[in-house]
Amino acid sequence: MQGAGGAPLSGGADITEASGRRRIGVLAVVTSIIVLLDQTTKIIAVESLADGRVVPVIDGILQLRLVRNPGAAFGLGVNFTVVLAVIVMVVIGAILRMSRRLTNLPWAVALGGMLGGAIGNLIDRLLREPGPMRGHVVDFFELPDFPVFNIADSAIVGSAVLIAILSLRGITHDGSAPTTGGRE
């Protein structure tokens, strides 16, 4: 039986749609915060550390040192800056596509962090020296025996950890039943 105008008696579809819109809003807010923090701190780092200065923050644990990274994490892919930029664009597209069916709050936070980190580093690749699609990513947080990194990198890693936890717990981004690999 349907209500007036062919609408279902259950309001479940409306609730799911509203929930999805709220989750996309959360994704957008998290993304925006990460991009804003990332780009603001990179501007400050470039202005404050460009002369090669190193600033100790927590003695022996954390210091600030400007590094312009043409590659990926851990100095990999130094000669593949254009390829890395294209890969990041594909990742951004995949996240945006997934977000159309997003209904889970932790997934919204995780995808927002991943998207914000990807966009933050892509901005560097597109707009920083030596030129478009070849720009070097600004990194400035330095821990002992660890590559120098930035807020975008931290958001990507934190989001990847959250996505792994959600996946291992069988929580899907769209509320569907998790796949069981063919087992019932």
Backbone torsions as a table, in degrees:
resi	resn	phi	psi	omega
1	MET	NA	141.1	-179.5
2	GLN	-120.1	156.9	176.6
3	GLY	-80.5	-173.9	-178.9
4	ALA	-57.5	141.7	176.1
5	GLY	71.0	18.1	177.3
6	GLY	80.5	8.2	179.6
7	ALA	-76.6	143.0	178.2
8	PRO	-67.6	151.9	177.6
9	LEU	-66.4	-32.1	179.7
10	SER	-79.6	135.3	176.3
11	GLY	-89.4	12.7	-175.0
12	GLY	-57.9	-39.2	-179.1
13	ALA	-65.3	-40.4	178.5
14	ASP	-64.3	-40.4	179.6
15	ILE	-64.8	-44.9	179.7
16	THR	-63.1	-42.2	179.6
17	GLU	-64.3	-43.5	178.3
18	ALA	-65.1	-40.4	178.2
19	SER	-62.7	-42.2	178.6
20	GLY	-62.3	-41.4	178.4
21	ARG	-64.2	-40.5	178.4
22	ARG	-63.9	-41.7	-179.7
23	ARG	-65.7	-38.2	176.0
24	ILE	-65.5	-35.9	174.9
25	GLY	-62.1	-42.9	177.2
26	VAL	-61.9	-46.1	178.1
27	LEU	-56.7	-45.3	-178.6
28	ALA	-64.9	-40.8	179.9
29	VAL	-66.7	-46.7	179.1
30	VAL	-60.9	-45.3	178.3
31	THR	-57.2	-48.6	-177.7
32	SER	-62.3	-42.8	179.7
33	ILE	-62.6	-45.0	-179.2
34	ILE	-63.1	-46.5	-178.9
35	VAL	-62.9	-43.7	-179.6
36	LEU	-63.3	-48.4	178.6
37	LEU	-62.5	-44.5	-178.6
38	ASP	-60.7	-52.6	-176.2
39	GLN	-68.3	-37.0	177.8
40	THR	-63.9	-46.4	-179.4
41	THR	-68.0	-32.1	176.7
42	LYS	-67.6	-40.1	177.3
43	ILE	-62.0	-45.7	179.0
44	ILE	-63.3	-43.1	-179.9
45	ALA	-62.3	-44.0	-179.8
46	VAL	-63.5	-42.3	-179.9
47	GLU	-69.2	-38.2	-172.9
48	SER	-90.0	-26.4	-172.2
49	LEU	-116.0	5.6	-174.1
50	ALA	-63.0	-23.4	-177.7
51	ASP	-84.4	11.4	179.5
52	GLY	87.5	5.5	-179.4
53	ARG	-66.2	143.1	174.3
54	VAL	-116.3	130.1	-177.1
55	VAL	-115.2	112.0	175.9
56	PRO	-69.3	134.0	178.3
57	VAL	-107.7	-53.5	174.4
58	ILE	-125.6	111.0	-172.1
59	ASP	-47.9	121.1	176.9
60	GLY	77.8	-2.9	-177.5
61	ILE	-119.4	-49.7	-175.9
62	LEU	-136.6	132.1	172.3
63	GLN	-139.0	162.9	178.1
64	LEU	-106.4	126.5	179.3
65	ARG	-148.0	126.8	-177.6
66	LEU	-76.1	127.1	175.0
67	VAL	-134.6	134.1	175.6
68	ARG	-103.8	113.5	-170.5
69	ASN	-103.0	111.3	177.7
70	PRO	-79.9	-12.7	-174.9
71	GLY	-109.1	-157.0	178.8
72	ALA	-96.9	-166.4	179.9
73	ALA	-58.4	148.6	177.0
74	PHE	62.4	22.7	177.3
75	GLY	73.0	13.6	179.3
76	LEU	-80.7	151.1	173.1
77	GLY	69.7	31.1	-177.2
78	VAL	-57.2	-34.7	-178.1
79	ASN	-92.0	11.2	-176.0
80	PHE	-123.0	36.7	-176.4
81	THR	-57.9	-43.9	-179.8
82	VAL	-64.3	-43.5	179.0
83	VAL	-61.6	-42.7	179.0
84	LEU	-62.0	-40.5	178.1
85	ALA	-62.5	-42.1	179.1
86	VAL	-65.4	-42.3	178.2
87	ILE	-60.3	-42.2	179.0
88	VAL	-62.7	-39.8	178.0
89	MET	-62.8	-39.0	177.5
90	VAL	-65.2	-42.8	178.1
91	VAL	-61.2	-43.8	178.3
92	ILE	-59.7	-44.6	177.7
93	GLY	-61.0	-41.4	179.6
94	ALA	-64.6	-41.7	178.9
95	ILE	-64.8	-43.6	179.0
96	LEU	-62.6	-37.9	177.9
97	ARG	-65.9	-44.3	177.8
98	MET	-61.6	-34.8	-174.8
99	SER	-65.4	-19.9	179.0
100	ARG	-63.7	-25.7	-179.5
101	ARG	-113.3	20.1	-174.7
102	LEU	-75.3	123.6	178.0
103	THR	-131.5	-3.1	-173.8
104	ASN	-108.6	126.4	-176.7
105	LEU	-61.1	-49.9	178.4
106	PRO	-59.1	-35.8	176.3
107	TRP	-66.7	-36.2	178.0
108	ALA	-62.3	-42.7	178.3
109	VAL	-65.4	-46.4	-178.1
110	ALA	-63.0	-47.3	-179.5
111	LEU	-69.1	-34.1	176.0
112	GLY	-63.6	-42.6	177.7
113	GLY	-65.4	-42.2	179.0
114	MET	-64.1	-45.7	-179.7
115	LEU	-64.6	-44.0	178.9
116	GLY	-61.1	-43.4	178.3
117	GLY	-64.6	-42.8	179.7
118	ALA	-63.5	-44.1	179.6
119	ILE	-66.1	-42.2	179.5
120	GLY	-57.1	-47.2	179.5
121	ASN	-73.8	-31.1	177.4
122	LEU	-66.3	-37.3	176.6
123	ILE	-56.1	-43.7	177.7
124	ASP	-61.5	-45.3	-178.5
125	ARG	-62.3	-33.4	-177.7
126	LEU	-85.1	-33.8	-168.4
127	LEU	-113.6	-15.6	-176.0
128	ARG	-94.1	166.5	177.8
129	GLU	-63.2	146.0	11.9
130	PRO	-88.2	-2.0	176.0
131	GLY	159.9	174.1	-177.9
132	PRO	-54.8	135.2	-179.9
133	MET	68.7	-1.3	178.2
134	ARG	-126.3	4.7	-175.7
135	GLY	-63.0	147.8	179.7
136	HIS	-91.0	137.0	179.3
137	VAL	-76.2	135.9	179.0
138	VAL	-85.2	120.2	175.4
139	ASP	-118.8	148.9	-177.3
140	PHE	-153.9	-12.2	175.1
141	PHE	-86.0	126.9	-178.9
142	GLU	-126.8	123.6	173.6
143	LEU	-108.4	157.0	178.3
144	PRO	-61.2	137.1	175.7
145	ASP	54.4	37.5	-179.5
146	PHE	-146.3	145.3	178.9
147	PRO	-61.7	150.1	176.0
148	VAL	-69.4	141.9	-174.4
149	PHE	-143.0	-179.6	-179.1
150	ASN	-136.5	-176.3	-178.4
151	ILE	-66.2	-38.9	178.6
152	ALA	-60.1	-44.0	178.5
153	ASP	-60.3	-43.7	179.8
154	SER	-62.6	-40.7	179.1
155	ALA	-65.3	-40.2	179.4
156	ILE	-63.7	-47.8	-178.5
157	VAL	-65.8	-46.4	178.4
158	GLY	-60.0	-40.9	178.6
159	SER	-67.2	-39.7	178.1
160	ALA	-62.3	-40.2	177.4
161	VAL	-63.8	-45.7	179.3
162	LEU	-62.9	-41.4	178.0
163	ILE	-62.4	-41.6	178.5
164	ALA	-62.5	-44.0	179.3
165	ILE	-62.8	-46.5	179.5
166	LEU	-61.3	-42.5	-179.9
167	SER	-65.6	-43.7	178.8
168	LEU	-64.0	-30.7	178.4
169	ARG	-84.0	-2.5	177.6
170	GLY	78.9	19.2	179.8
171	ILE	-91.0	124.2	-178.1
172	THR	-99.5	157.0	-178.2
173	HIS	-71.3	-22.9	-173.7
174	ASP	-114.2	8.9	178.3
175	GLY	80.1	3.8	179.1
176	SER	-76.6	163.0	177.2
177	ALA	-68.2	136.6	179.3
178	PRO	-66.4	150.3	176.8
179	THR	-75.1	146.9	-177.6
180	THR	-113.2	12.5	178.9
181	GLY	69.2	30.9	177.1
182	GLY	91.4	-7.0	178.8
183	ARG	-93.7	147.4	178.8
184	GLU	-104.0	NA	NA
